[in-house]
Amino acid sequence: MKRFLNLSVVLLAFLLFSCSSSHPSNDTDIVPDSDDIETIADDDTDSEEDLDFIDDFDETPEEYIEPVYPDPVCIYICPGQEDSKLCFGPLKTNVRCNANPKENEYVTVLYSDGTTEAYDNPLGNVDEPMDLNDDFVFFVLDPKDKELCFEGKRYCPNIYGCNRKNGYVYEIVSSKFKHSRYSVDEDKIVFNVWDSDSKLLLGDLKTNEIIELTDWGSYGEMQIKFPYVAALSSETIVSGLVVFNLITREMKDVPELYWCENFSLSKDKHLVCSGKYLEYGLGDDQNSNAWMLDLETYKITPLSVLSNNAVRVNMNGEYAFVDSGRDMVYYADYPGKLSGAEIYSFNIKTKREEKWTPEIKGIFEGNFTMPSFEYPYFSYVANDTDMTRTGHNYVLNIETGETIELYPNIGQEWPYIKDRHLLLGGTVRNGIAKLPDLPKLPENADELCEDNNPCTDNRYFVTDGECHFIPNHERCDDDDETTLFDICIDGECKGFAGTSSDEEMVLVEAGKFMYDGKEYEIEKPFKMDVFEVTNGKYAQCVEAKACVEPLRERSITVLNYYENPFYANFPVLYINQFEAQNYCNWLGKRLPTEFEWMKATWDGEEKTYLWGEEEPDYETYPDTFYANTTTGYPTMIDFDVVEVGTFPKDKTIGGIMDMSGNVSEWTTSEWSSKLCDTLPCKGLFGKDLVVIKGGGFRIGPELKKRHYSTPWTHSFYTGFRCVKNINIED
């Protein structure tokens, strides 16, 4: 209450409304008497029948007390126009909703047309979204009587709530306008008013006070996590993403992020977004990726940047989740349909990417979508059939590994977790499920479990209230100068000598070379691997415990790819830059820079493709021309990686293979929009966005192109090769 009163002083309480985008202020606020407030309220609230029904909602009440709320506050959106009245505040109806679910159970809150139970709901058809606080389960409801809509409109949903104590439906926001988007944070609700000036309003559910935030923009999705409100608007300068600070009154557009198709606010003052970054060359030609915005500094950092990447994102605490399309593969029995969508978590503290969803084996791999997270619960939808719009909803406890199956056949609906409940807003199935009510993670959890061992991740589990020390695979220092490569193994720091032979490596001389019309110089010679690192070679590092297994074991068309002996001489996949660097260091080598890679490729001669300037053409070269690449070909179906060294023309003068085709390759160079004049180039996001070089079966064979990726990201079309420093005397 105090927080909202302070807000009212900072803002102008009851900012005034009109129906024009350039409106003057109204002269008066209009708050009608209680007799003017229309309702279908049931006055018989203390009947025995009512009290019996209450038991379904609160199983252990000592004494039932009917909830009491202040009278709704009403205003006129258009001055002097009776039809423009908007009323805000909980107002009881005579319609009951379904009981609260028991643990691990879900219920439909209120049925709509098309269901046999719809006769219990005379109000209208329920629509998305849904939300939750201590008093209500909120939903949008479109009235059956279209005479209630403004100026002949056929869709004018209002916001309702199912009271969690007495089981009755309450009007929350009612008018003849359209209120189809809103978000709730405890007692605050932000909602839109469409069909007028597309206003964005903030209400207090304890006092029924209303404040106008803006009166422009066509608002889509919106979220509130006090003191921040974020919303999508088509009227902003570039992006559609608007952030409003309720304390400072500051409103900011975020022009670098183009159309955040999906975003999530977190309590720790961050926002994650699935969208495009327009500045510095990361423009419209890229697919949506995942980004994080610091709401205090407005600094943007990449979370998951790789082509065909982020679809939906969600964030809670130190975890961000990305519903990724980068893994899409083709069904074996129906190549026109895609399978293999996956959900990855990104730990903001450790910058580690993980995959928690299970493997599905068969003729296809299935799709995992719709992530939502509230520690320790992770919700997702798993589609394990050949139907593209079906799937079951599961909730995973990441501490115990236990999985709860909830909504079946969920289709494309998106369930999300809030306050130990799972909400599902849909046109027919507006459901709420109850998760086991575990304690919240304490703010000092890291301090509770600190053991000063760099080789363990120290975790406090709310499930059992104990500390867990989980071995990691981070770099460490064993205090032995003779071991060049140190890594954590089974919770202890172990060193390796880091020596290897120069077998299957090619000498690259120092000297000048041209790159995109500019002259550069490599001052020291080095040796580079002839072949991309293969499954078989990488498995030797895994066996020595110096490397971790690939995040996934398949390729785009082969499910059992990594451990299958048939593919031992094929490039290893699903290795991020850190893991690739570990492998190279284990052998006393390292990853190349972008410019070392180019020096080795061109042999001093600038050209478009490794073989020259002849452009790939499907009709002339149906067998993928000189390299394994889809460039110039009508479809990606059946394309995949091949055995290293397969294409004789994909070879440098010095003998290095597969630099135009097969897989693209990691470098250590930071990504910049343009090549700098002098080395090293300073990247747009520092080491959080690096250059990927080389062609590939998915990317294309052009040598000069500069691709980019977050270094912690795994994929089935990026591999690597190593280089080695040499002494000039040798």
SEDRENTOR-710967 format. One line per field, with one value per residue (C-alpha): residue in one letter; x, y, z. Coordinates in steps of 0.02 Angstrom, whole numbers. Example, Ala and Ser with C-alpha at 12.3 -4.5 7.8 and 13.67 -1.06 7.14 Angstrom:
2
residuo a | s;
X 615 | 684;
Y -225 | -53;
Z 390 | 357;
end
This chain:
730
residuo m | k | r | f | l | n | l | s | v | v | l | l | a | f | l | l | f | s | c | s | s | s | h | p | s | n | d | t | d | i | v | p | d | s | d | d | i | e | t | i | a | d | d | d | t | d | s | e | e | d | l | d | f | i | d | d | f | d | e | t | p | e | e | y | i | e | p | v | y | p | d | p | v | c | i | y | i | c | p | g | q | e | d | s | k | l | c | f | g | p | l | k | t | n | v | r | c | n | a | n | p | k | e | n | e | y | v | t | v | l | y | s | d | g | t | t | e | a | y | d | n | p | l | g | n | v | d | e | p | m | d | l | n | d | d | f | v | f | f | v | l | d | p | k | d | k | e | l | c | f | e | g | k | r | y | c | p | n | i | y | g | c | n | r | k | n | g | y | v | y | e | i | v | s | s | k | f | k | h | s | r | y | s | v | d | e | d | k | i | v | f | n | v | w | d | s | d | s | k | l | l | l | g | d | l | k | t | n | e | i | i | e | l | t | d | w | g | s | y | g | e | m | q | i | k | f | p | y | v | a | a | l | s | s | e | t | i | v | s | g | l | v | v | f | n | l | i | t | r | e | m | k | d | v | p | e | l | y | w | c | e | n | f | s | l | s | k | d | k | h | l | v | c | s | g | k | y | l | e | y | g | l | g | d | d | q | n | s | n | a | w | m | l | d | l | e | t | y | k | i | t | p | l | s | v | l | s | n | n | a | v | r | v | n | m | n | g | e | y | a | f | v | d | s | g | r | d | m | v | y | y | a | d | y | p | g | k | l | s | g | a | e | i | y | s | f | n | i | k | t | k | r | e | e | k | w | t | p | e | i | k | g | i | f | e | g | n | f | t | m | p | s | f | e | y | p | y | f | s | y | v | a | n | d | t | d | m | t | r | t | g | h | n | y | v | l | n | i | e | t | g | e | t | i | e | l | y | p | n | i | g | q | e | w | p | y | i | k | d | r | h | l | l | l | g | g | t | v | r | n | g | i | a | k | l | p | d | l | p | k | l | p | e | n | a | d | e | l | c | e | d | n | n | p | c | t | d | n | r | y | f | v | t | d | g | e | c | h | f | i | p | n | h | e | r | c | d | d | d | d | e | t | t | l | f | d | i | c | i | d | g | e | c | k | g | f | a | g | t | s | s | d | e | e | m | v | l | v | e | a | g | k | f | m | y | d | g | k | e | y | e | i | e | k | p | f | k | m | d | v | f | e | v | t | n | g | k | y | a | q | c | v | e | a | k | a | c | v | e | p | l | r | e | r | s | i | t | v | l | n | y | y | e | n | p | f | y | a | n | f | p | v | l | y | i | n | q | f | e | a | q | n | y | c | n | w | l | g | k | r | l | p | t | e | f | e | w | m | k | a | t | w | d | g | e | e | k | t | y | l | w | g | e | e | e | p | d | y | e | t | y | p | d | t | f | y | a | n | t | t | t | g | y | p | t | m | i | d | f | d | v | v | e | v | g | t | f | p | k | d | k | t | i | g | g | i | m | d | m | s | g | n | v | s | e | w | t | t | s | e | w | s | s | k | l | c | d | t | l | p | c | k | g | l | f | g | k | d | l | v | v | i | k | g | g | g | f | r | i | g | p | e | l | k | k | r | h | y | s | t | p | w | t | h | s | f | y | t | g | f | r | c | v | k | n | i | n | i | e | d;
X 0 | 137 | 231 | 81 | 44 | 221 | 198 | 43 | 141 | 276 | 152 | -1 | -139 | -285 | -207 | -350 | -418 | -488 | -521 | -393 | -207 | -172 | -302 | -311 | -331 | -506 | -574 | -640 | -628 | -793 | -821 | -1003 | -1101 | -1117 | -1292 | -1216 | -1105 | -1183 | -1167 | -1245 | -1194 | -1272 | -1323 | -1355 | -1174 | -1201 | -1314 | -1278 | -1255 | -1117 | -1025 | -1028 | -950 | -813 | -741 | -681 | -572 | -502 | -498 | -447 | -535 | -559 | -698 | -752 | -753 | -828 | -696 | -730 | -663 | -686 | -816 | -754 | -689 | -764 | -699 | -748 | -623 | -709 | -768 | -956 | -986 | -1084 | -1035 | -852 | -867 | -732 | -747 | -602 | -607 | -665 | -854 | -938 | -1052 | -1170 | -1064 | -957 | -793 | -714 | -626 | -442 | -340 | -257 | -70 | -16 | -192 | -264 | -439 | -526 | -570 | -721 | -793 | -834 | -944 | -905 | -900 | -1040 | -1010 | -1031 | -1210 | -1137 | -1058 | -1183 | -1052 | -957 | -810 | -646 | -488 | -304 | -200 | -214 | -128 | -128 | -110 | -160 | -343 | -384 | -350 | -369 | -429 | -502 | -686 | -776 | -962 | -1093 | -1201 | -1115 | -1225 | -1103 | -963 | -916 | -985 | -1035 | -874 | -889 | -747 | -732 | -660 | -651 | -540 | -617 | -551 | -599 | -591 | -478 | -571 | -756 | -757 | -855 | -813 | -778 | -771 | -602 | -599 | -759 | -803 | -865 | -686 | -562 | -450 | -360 | -188 | -140 | -16 | -25 | 109 | 37 | -90 | -39 | -117 | -67 | -193 | -235 | -386 | -403 | -526 | -488 | -312 | -236 | -205 | -97 | -169 | -104 | -223 | -209 | -319 | -325 | -380 | -451 | -347 | -308 | -163 | -136 | 41 | 32 | -100 | -13 | 37 | -55 | -4 | 22 | 102 | 141 | 216 | 237 | 370 | 368 | 435 | 449 | 316 | 366 | 251 | 253 | 190 | 183 | 198 | 374 | 523 | 591 | 575 | 402 | 479 | 436 | 496 | 415 | 487 | 341 | 449 | 549 | 410 | 543 | 485 | 613 | 602 | 739 | 782 | 921 | 800 | 681 | 510 | 534 | 412 | 418 | 494 | 504 | 533 | 625 | 624 | 811 | 783 | 820 | 719 | 752 | 687 | 671 | 704 | 829 | 971 | 971 | 1130 | 1304 | 1262 | 1154 | 1003 | 850 | 942 | 961 | 833 | 767 | 893 | 889 | 950 | 955 | 920 | 980 | 836 | 947 | 1083 | 991 | 1144 | 1103 | 1197 | 1174 | 1104 | 1091 | 1142 | 1146 | 1045 | 868 | 876 | 761 | 573 | 517 | 613 | 583 | 688 | 688 | 835 | 1000 | 921 | 861 | 772 | 771 | 645 | 761 | 726 | 910 | 898 | 756 | 773 | 661 | 544 | 608 | 434 | 378 | 520 | 403 | 376 | 507 | 556 | 691 | 649 | 737 | 741 | 907 | 941 | 1075 | 1151 | 1188 | 1319 | 1418 | 1379 | 1342 | 1212 | 1117 | 981 | 862 | 727 | 740 | 793 | 659 | 714 | 622 | 592 | 601 | 660 | 507 | 486 | 513 | 438 | 351 | 478 | 432 | 535 | 512 | 648 | 653 | 513 | 539 | 385 | 390 | 283 | 344 | 276 | 321 | 199 | 204 | 69 | 140 | 15 | 1 | 101 | 95 | 142 | 272 | 349 | 524 | 599 | 778 | 844 | 772 | 741 | 561 | 437 | 251 | 138 | -5 | -100 | -120 | -135 | -92 | -62 | 16 | -45 | 89 | 75 | 181 | 227 | 186 | 181 | 189 | 44 | 43 | -74 | -143 | -242 | -341 | -505 | -584 | -461 | -415 | -331 | -235 | -128 | -55 | 128 | 203 | 223 | 411 | 500 | 575 | 762 | 840 | 931 | 1091 | 1090 | 1265 | 1337 | 1253 | 1346 | 1515 | 1656 | 1793 | 1818 | 1825 | 1785 | 1611 | 1451 | 1379 | 1189 | 1060 | 912 | 741 | 675 | 773 | 843 | 1023 | 1181 | 1238 | 1413 | 1403 | 1566 | 1592 | 1708 | 1782 | 1960 | 2068 | 2249 | 2336 | 2490 | 2601 | 2697 | 2733 | 2548 | 2494 | 2309 | 2212 | 2030 | 1910 | 1874 | 1758 | 1772 | 1961 | 2085 | 2189 | 2330 | 2382 | 2550 | 2466 | 2590 | 2546 | 2623 | 2613 | 2536 | 2400 | 2447 | 2502 | 2627 | 2556 | 2691 | 2689 | 2660 | 2536 | 2371 | 2213 | 2045 | 1893 | 2001 | 2111 | 2289 | 2330 | 2484 | 2510 | 2674 | 2712 | 2696 | 2585 | 2521 | 2339 | 2246 | 2215 | 2043 | 1904 | 1906 | 1810 | 1697 | 1833 | 1969 | 1857 | 1802 | 1983 | 1979 | 1813 | 1887 | 2030 | 1897 | 1978 | 1825 | 1638 | 1528 | 1437 | 1277 | 1177 | 1232 | 1146 | 1171 | 1032 | 976 | 1061 | 1002 | 1144 | 1285 | 1420 | 1451 | 1415 | 1579 | 1519 | 1533 | 1699 | 1784 | 1646 | 1659 | 1607 | 1450 | 1365 | 1528 | 1532 | 1684 | 1740 | 1734 | 1825 | 1961 | 1979 | 2005 | 2138 | 2226 | 2225 | 2334 | 2445 | 2353 | 2225 | 2083 | 2132 | 2090 | 1981 | 2132 | 2239 | 2095 | 2088 | 2277 | 2277 | 2128 | 2179 | 2364 | 2385 | 2260 | 2089 | 1947 | 1762 | 1768 | 1910 | 1914 | 1899 | 1753 | 1639 | 1470 | 1384 | 1237 | 1114 | 1067 | 1248 | 1317 | 1181 | 1309 | 1342 | 1478 | 1650 | 1597 | 1461 | 1347 | 1167 | 1207 | 1129 | 1016 | 827 | 810 | 906 | 820 | 943 | 1093 | 1207 | 1390 | 1504 | 1666 | 1810 | 1910 | 1769 | 1778 | 1949 | 1915 | 1877 | 2063 | 2190 | 2353 | 2438 | 2322 | 2194 | 2024 | 1841 | 1857 | 1716 | 1599 | 1551 | 1537 | 1575 | 1713 | 1745 | 1874 | 1929 | 1900 | 1767 | 1632 | 1626 | 1510 | 1654 | 1833 | 1945 | 2100 | 2223 | 2224 | 2153 | 1974 | 1869 | 1701 | 1528 | 1492 | 1670 | 1699 | 1510 | 1493 | 1628 | 1665 | 1625 | 1717 | 1704 | 1565 | 1458 | 1318 | 1195 | 1281 | 1363 | 1539 | 1587 | 1754 | 1740 | 1576 | 1586 | 1458 | 1431 | 1378 | 1376 | 1524 | 1423 | 1300 | 1294 | 1230 | 1234 | 1321 | 1470 | 1630 | 1813 | 1995 | 2150 | 2310 | 2479 | 2613 | 2786 | 2958 | 3031 | 3196 | 3110;
Y 0 | 122 | 83 | 125 | 286 | 344 | 306 | 413 | 561 | 540 | 514 | 622 | 525 | 489 | 554 | 604 | 520 | 562 | 475 | 573 | 537 | 722 | 753 | 896 | 853 | 825 | 951 | 825 | 645 | 554 | 427 | 374 | 325 | 142 | 144 | 184 | 28 | -109 | -284 | -455 | -479 | -612 | -530 | -696 | -725 | -806 | -950 | -1126 | -1179 | -1050 | -1109 | -1290 | -1234 | -1138 | -1300 | -1342 | -1187 | -1180 | -1350 | -1291 | -1127 | -1097 | -975 | -915 | -726 | -659 | -558 | -372 | -254 | -66 | -9 | -9 | 156 | 211 | 338 | 392 | 356 | 484 | 639 | 655 | 492 | 370 | 219 | 249 | 212 | 97 | 23 | -53 | -156 | -330 | -343 | -509 | -596 | -743 | -859 | -991 | -1055 | -1225 | -1276 | -1248 | -1397 | -1516 | -1549 | -1617 | -1589 | -1463 | -1393 | -1286 | -1123 | -1074 | -1163 | -1078 | -1116 | -1281 | -1377 | -1472 | -1373 | -1203 | -1185 | -1144 | -988 | -859 | -722 | -759 | -851 | -862 | -812 | -794 | -737 | -797 | -732 | -758 | -672 | -719 | -673 | -715 | -821 | -694 | -722 | -629 | -654 | -595 | -559 | -661 | -506 | -403 | -254 | -231 | -189 | -12 | 55 | -112 | -206 | -395 | -426 | -329 | -442 | -385 | -447 | -563 | -660 | -820 | -784 | -914 | -905 | -912 | -981 | -842 | -749 | -563 | -425 | -339 | -223 | -191 | -74 | -81 | -72 | -214 | -269 | -419 | -395 | -373 | -430 | -444 | -423 | -446 | -303 | -210 | -243 | -163 | -176 | -103 | -10 | -38 | 40 | 210 | 281 | 112 | 170 | 79 | 87 | 36 | -14 | -55 | -203 | -152 | 28 | 20 | 173 | 192 | 282 | 307 | 263 | 308 | 349 | 294 | 132 | -26 | -135 | -321 | -428 | -340 | -386 | -303 | -340 | -190 | -61 | -105 | -124 | -188 | -192 | -215 | -71 | -44 | 144 | 148 | 214 | 46 | -103 | -115 | -143 | -10 | -10 | 101 | 133 | 164 | 253 | 371 | 392 | 359 | 273 | 202 | 124 | -4 | 32 | -98 | -242 | -264 | -335 | -444 | -580 | -645 | -574 | -607 | -491 | -553 | -491 | -454 | -309 | -398 | -432 | -571 | -555 | -661 | -540 | -460 | -342 | -206 | -111 | -141 | -265 | -383 | -340 | -406 | -546 | -641 | -749 | -709 | -735 | -717 | -558 | -493 | -312 | -240 | -129 | -16 | 18 | -32 | -130 | -271 | -435 | -590 | -750 | -865 | -803 | -927 | -937 | -1005 | -991 | -917 | -941 | -913 | -860 | -862 | -805 | -833 | -794 | -842 | -955 | -902 | -1028 | -1026 | -1123 | -1151 | -1192 | -1212 | -1401 | -1429 | -1592 | -1678 | -1820 | -1979 | -2027 | -1851 | -1734 | -1585 | -1582 | -1526 | -1608 | -1582 | -1414 | -1405 | -1302 | -1244 | -1160 | -1028 | -993 | -808 | -829 | -974 | -940 | -1124 | -1195 | -1352 | -1463 | -1540 | -1615 | -1802 | -1888 | -1963 | -2100 | -2165 | -2111 | -1931 | -1847 | -1749 | -1566 | -1482 | -1309 | -1180 | -1157 | -1084 | -1086 | -1047 | -1126 | -1275 | -1310 | -1313 | -1331 | -1383 | -1462 | -1624 | -1677 | -1859 | -1893 | -1856 | -1723 | -1548 | -1463 | -1589 | -1625 | -1659 | -1538 | -1591 | -1507 | -1558 | -1530 | -1489 | -1535 | -1711 | -1753 | -1798 | -1762 | -1723 | -1746 | -1621 | -1556 | -1687 | -1643 | -1463 | -1412 | -1240 | -1168 | -1104 | -1152 | -1050 | -1061 | -929 | -947 | -1137 | -1147 | -1185 | -1074 | -1115 | -980 | -1037 | -1008 | -1165 | -1236 | -1101 | -1212 | -1199 | -1337 | -1349 | -1394 | -1460 | -1308 | -1310 | -1167 | -1025 | -1017 | -906 | -751 | -805 | -981 | -960 | -910 | -1056 | -1185 | -1107 | -1236 | -1139 | -1282 | -1215 | -1389 | -1399 | -1303 | -1272 | -1282 | -1264 | -1377 | -1317 | -1494 | -1563 | -1403 | -1463 | -1412 | -1512 | -1502 | -1549 | -1583 | -1467 | -1470 | -1296 | -1241 | -1237 | -1224 | -1375 | -1271 | -1380 | -1282 | -1441 | -1469 | -1350 | -1395 | -1407 | -1458 | -1510 | -1697 | -1777 | -1624 | -1614 | -1514 | -1624 | -1570 | -1636 | -1614 | -1549 | -1626 | -1697 | -1739 | -1629 | -1771 | -1713 | -1531 | -1405 | -1263 | -1090 | -961 | -788 | -642 | -523 | -568 | -484 | -501 | -410 | -283 | -245 | -299 | -391 | -476 | -633 | -605 | -783 | -948 | -1086 | -1257 | -1299 | -1464 | -1536 | -1600 | -1541 | -1632 | -1795 | -1896 | -2025 | -1900 | -1806 | -1968 | -1998 | -1836 | -1886 | -2055 | -1963 | -1858 | -1700 | -1664 | -1681 | -1775 | -1675 | -1596 | -1700 | -1858 | -1836 | -1745 | -1666 | -1834 | -1966 | -1991 | -2105 | -2005 | -1971 | -2145 | -2239 | -2315 | -2284 | -2096 | -2098 | -2001 | -1871 | -1699 | -1691 | -1585 | -1499 | -1435 | -1255 | -1141 | -1173 | -1361 | -1347 | -1243 | -1374 | -1511 | -1411 | -1365 | -1547 | -1581 | -1430 | -1334 | -1195 | -1127 | -1010 | -827 | -769 | -698 | -854 | -952 | -836 | -837 | -1027 | -1032 | -913 | -950 | -763 | -756 | -675 | -773 | -809 | -998 | -1115 | -1172 | -997 | -892 | -1024 | -1011 | -1171 | -1219 | -1361 | -1395 | -1406 | -1490 | -1596 | -1682 | -1523 | -1456 | -1448 | -1446 | -1510 | -1358 | -1314 | -1148 | -1142 | -1291 | -1289 | -1384 | -1442 | -1611 | -1755 | -1638 | -1678 | -1679 | -1799 | -1889 | -1767 | -1748 | -1811 | -1670 | -1656 | -1480 | -1418 | -1406 | -1267 | -1261 | -1315 | -1465 | -1411 | -1492 | -1443 | -1256 | -1216 | -1358 | -1486 | -1382 | -1202 | -1182 | -1091 | -953 | -851 | -681 | -562 | -519 | -343 | -274 | -230 | -286 | -169 | -92 | -162 | -321 | -373 | -317 | -261 | -348 | -273 | -383 | -430 | -615 | -647 | -647 | -728 | -759 | -924 | -952 | -1071 | -1138 | -1286 | -1397 | -1271 | -1102 | -1100 | -1104 | -919 | -896 | -709 | -716 | -686 | -780 | -751 | -850 | -845 | -954 | -1061 | -1114 | -1290 | -1340 | -1476 | -1369 | -1295 | -1392 | -1342 | -1375 | -1331 | -1235 | -1248 | -1120 | -1161 | -1095 | -994 | -1086 | -1251;
Z 0 | 48 | -111 | -218 | -121 | -150 | -333 | -335 | -272 | -402 | -543 | -565 | -481 | -594 | -755 | -864 | -1019 | -1190 | -1356 | -1456 | -1472 | -1446 | -1314 | -1189 | -1006 | -940 | -818 | -693 | -639 | -641 | -502 | -501 | -349 | -310 | -385 | -555 | -556 | -660 | -591 | -591 | -411 | -302 | -137 | -51 | -2 | 167 | 117 | 176 | -4 | -25 | 130 | 70 | -93 | -4 | 64 | -112 | -112 | 63 | 146 | 320 | 359 | 545 | 508 | 337 | 310 | 150 | 55 | 60 | -73 | -96 | -222 | -402 | -469 | -635 | -760 | -935 | -1072 | -1185 | -1088 | -1082 | -1176 | -1068 | -1173 | -1132 | -945 | -876 | -702 | -607 | -447 | -391 | -407 | -365 | -490 | -460 | -567 | -485 | -549 | -519 | -360 | -329 | -388 | -268 | -278 | -449 | -516 | -639 | -662 | -792 | -705 | -810 | -962 | -1127 | -1276 | -1357 | -1193 | -1107 | -948 | -1032 | -968 | -796 | -871 | -935 | -944 | -1105 | -1182 | -1088 | -1181 | -1139 | -1047 | -867 | -711 | -523 | -355 | -178 | -204 | -384 | -536 | -676 | -853 | -1002 | -1046 | -1203 | -1168 | -1259 | -1278 | -1414 | -1372 | -1229 | -1352 | -1402 | -1568 | -1643 | -1608 | -1604 | -1481 | -1318 | -1183 | -1002 | -861 | -731 | -583 | -494 | -308 | -227 | -61 | -103 | -279 | -364 | -522 | -500 | -629 | -618 | -770 | -866 | -1008 | -1187 | -1248 | -1273 | -1129 | -1200 | -1124 | -941 | -808 | -619 | -486 | -312 | -293 | -452 | -622 | -785 | -927 | -1096 | -1165 | -1353 | -1477 | -1404 | -1388 | -1344 | -1167 | -1042 | -866 | -694 | -556 | -371 | -325 | -142 | -166 | -344 | -387 | -574 | -656 | -842 | -895 | -1080 | -1209 | -1369 | -1452 | -1496 | -1351 | -1365 | -1231 | -1067 | -900 | -731 | -602 | -486 | -516 | -701 | -834 | -1006 | -1157 | -1345 | -1451 | -1639 | -1612 | -1541 | -1636 | -1693 | -1581 | -1508 | -1335 | -1206 | -1025 | -894 | -721 | -603 | -474 | -585 | -716 | -848 | -1008 | -1129 | -1299 | -1336 | -1518 | -1532 | -1505 | -1650 | -1609 | -1457 | -1508 | -1331 | -1173 | -987 | -839 | -685 | -507 | -514 | -636 | -798 | -955 | -1080 | -1257 | -1413 | -1555 | -1673 | -1634 | -1767 | -1729 | -1798 | -1934 | -1832 | -1937 | -2025 | -2111 | -1947 | -1861 | -1688 | -1550 | -1361 | -1275 | -1097 | -1048 | -883 | -829 | -723 | -851 | -1012 | -1063 | -1186 | -1183 | -1292 | -1217 | -1366 | -1538 | -1681 | -1841 | -1826 | -1639 | -1507 | -1517 | -1337 | -1183 | -996 | -849 | -663 | -551 | -630 | -761 | -933 | -1044 | -1233 | -1338 | -1485 | -1666 | -1706 | -1690 | -1813 | -1910 | -2034 | -1996 | -2078 | -2138 | -2188 | -2238 | -2252 | -2063 | -1940 | -1777 | -1647 | -1567 | -1400 | -1241 | -1171 | -1005 | -989 | -819 | -811 | -675 | -747 | -932 | -953 | -1071 | -1019 | -1091 | -965 | -1076 | -1109 | -1269 | -1381 | -1497 | -1649 | -1827 | -1765 | -1608 | -1555 | -1508 | -1339 | -1326 | -1213 | -1070 | -901 | -743 | -559 | -456 | -440 | -564 | -752 | -863 | -1045 | -1182 | -1261 | -1430 | -1456 | -1599 | -1785 | -1764 | -1765 | -1648 | -1506 | -1351 | -1164 | -1027 | -899 | -747 | -694 | -521 | -571 | -399 | -389 | -573 | -534 | -673 | -658 | -809 | -809 | -961 | -1100 | -1285 | -1254 | -1435 | -1453 | -1288 | -1169 | -985 | -866 | -682 | -553 | -364 | -367 | -491 | -676 | -778 | -949 | -1039 | -1190 | -1279 | -1203 | -1079 | -952 | -826 | -664 | -590 | -415 | -394 | -231 | -118 | -86 | 5 | -97 | -125 | 11 | -48 | 40 | -34 | -108 | 62 | 152 | 49 | 11 | 23 | -72 | -193 | -372 | -439 | -363 | -394 | -221 | -221 | -84 | -124 | -66 | -88 | 60 | 138 | 120 | 29 | -121 | -193 | -376 | -469 | -617 | -767 | -756 | -786 | -630 | -573 | -497 | -448 | -558 | -691 | -791 | -829 | -965 | -957 | -793 | -780 | -641 | -640 | -512 | -400 | -401 | -506 | -622 | -739 | -910 | -995 | -1153 | -1276 | -1446 | -1612 | -1766 | -1866 | -1986 | -1964 | -2097 | -2076 | -2109 | -2137 | -2060 | -2176 | -2254 | -2336 | -2402 | -2314 | -2383 | -2472 | -2322 | -2290 | -2130 | -2063 | -1960 | -1870 | -1814 | -1907 | -1839 | -1883 | -1918 | -1917 | -2090 | -2036 | -1924 | -1757 | -1775 | -1660 | -1638 | -1592 | -1472 | -1388 | -1336 | -1236 | -1158 | -1108 | -1023 | -932 | -995 | -1105 | -1081 | -1202 | -1336 | -1271 | -1396 | -1484 | -1652 | -1816 | -1918 | -1991 | -1883 | -1703 | -1644 | -1722 | -1592 | -1520 | -1681 | -1749 | -1927 | -1896 | -1802 | -1943 | -1958 | -1874 | -1691 | -1662 | -1514 | -1443 | -1386 | -1397 | -1217 | -1242 | -1408 | -1326 | -1189 | -1317 | -1408 | -1245 | -1192 | -1345 | -1316 | -1453 | -1459 | -1566 | -1708 | -1723 | -1866 | -1956 | -1934 | -2007 | -2158 | -2183 | -2187 | -2305 | -2443 | -2450 | -2480 | -2623 | -2590 | -2671 | -2643 | -2630 | -2589 | -2772 | -2846 | -2908 | -2986 | -2900 | -2843 | -2952 | -2920 | -3101 | -3159 | -3003 | -2920 | -2809 | -2705 | -2820 | -2738 | -2555 | -2441 | -2436 | -2473 | -2556 | -2729 | -2691 | -2673 | -2509 | -2357 | -2349 | -2331 | -2314 | -2169 | -2123 | -2215 | -2175 | -2162 | -2323 | -2435 | -2565 | -2650 | -2715 | -2539 | -2502 | -2480 | -2575 | -2414 | -2398 | -2266 | -2299 | -2278 | -2253 | -2375 | -2327 | -2195 | -2033 | -1987 | -1858 | -1694 | -1679 | -1528 | -1611 | -1545 | -1671 | -1742 | -1875 | -1990 | -2005 | -1909 | -1984 | -1857 | -1756 | -1638 | -1675 | -1527 | -1524 | -1502 | -1349 | -1305 | -1282 | -1268 | -1458 | -1563 | -1746 | -1831 | -1993 | -2138 | -2243 | -2201 | -2259 | -2185 | -2196 | -2369 | -2441 | -2448 | -2362 | -2331 | -2236 | -2049 | -1944 | -1758 | -1606 | -1418 | -1365 | -1245 | -1382 | -1454 | -1626 | -1757 | -1889 | -1795 | -1764 | -1746 | -1786 | -1686 | -1717 | -1632 | -1594 | -1662 | -1629 | -1774 | -1750 | -1788;
end
